[in-house]
Amino acid sequence: MFALYVEARARTLVWDSICYHVFMSRIGITTTIPVEAVYAAGHVPVDLNNSFISSPDRQGLVEEAETVGFPANFCAWVKGIYGLLKTGRETVDAVVAVTQGDCSNAQALAESWQADGIEVIPFAYPYDKDPEQMALQVRRLAERLGAEPAAVERSFAELDEVRSKIWELDRLTWSDGRVSAAENHLFQVCCSDFEGDPQAFARKAEALLEEAKRRPPKTAQPKDPGIVRLGYIGVPPIAPEIYDFVESLGARVVFNEVQRQFTLPGGAPDLVGRYLQYTYPYSVFGRMEDIKRETKARGLHGIIHYVQSFCFRQVEDMIMRRYLQVPMLAVEMDQAVRLDQRTKTRLETFVQLLRGGEHCTL
Ligand code: SF4
């Protein structure tokens, strides 16, 4: 990491020079982190999850990890992103590993990368949401990457401009259905790294906003009985085809919980405050408050709770069912690259029951 730091310091001296790109590093991330620090240091963040899920050979990447020794009964997301770097389908100079607040497998994954000679930069969300600890973590991350504090603040303001476009896309999803659930998922989930180029990503979002304004509104209005309005909670799906399938049933996902959180919708004016409002890394009870609020505001008829096989977050399904007073369907997937027939049948049954006005939990 010292090399990265020296490069970043050197870059601040030649910021506008033609040599700038020589020092730029690709920083892998495995979840949302204060990405402002990465951009402020002049590096490019690469969300390995997005890279894995958009690979035409997801199955092959998972199998690569198993060939190396990852167990069959282990999360496919973890195996997929490990396989991504192992096979060289994605290349990075270092990876930021979130050792607290993301995944119980994060440490083992980080150590596997270290064993492969990949530099790992730790970052931890403080479980008790202590502002001083959070500020310390951001400062340490920025220092490791070689970013000046003022540059991190500037980056926060710039990225918030981009985020505001995605908030509008989200509004157009639930208020009048002009943005589809799949588009909503994709743009929100990409706010972890802004696809490595925030300005280009902003232009893509603007183009979709323009197009969406010309689309006729779909009947996804609150209180509209013609369409079943669903929420999707839990980690992003390993098979994003789920959105189009749900839509083919005459239902529509108008709330993507975790993906929306990647856009930092909390509203706090400062970086530390905003990352403390981000619900995903902390207690499940904070997430439930957010889900309850959005369930009401978006007029949801039911919720799909996606759980990944062998993920510790499956336990949260039990707690969610206990506290969320809304019909819920748990959908578990392992490493399928397509929706399996059993999941399709369960989704179909759930939508039918909701259309009949039944309060059900499957
Ligand atoms: S699905 Fe669960 S186990 Fe897998 S990477 Fe995400 S948090 Fe970790």
Residues whose N, C-alpha, C, O or C-beta is under 5 A from the ligand:
A	BS01	SF4	C75 W77 V78 D102 C103 S104 V235 Q308 F310 C311 F312
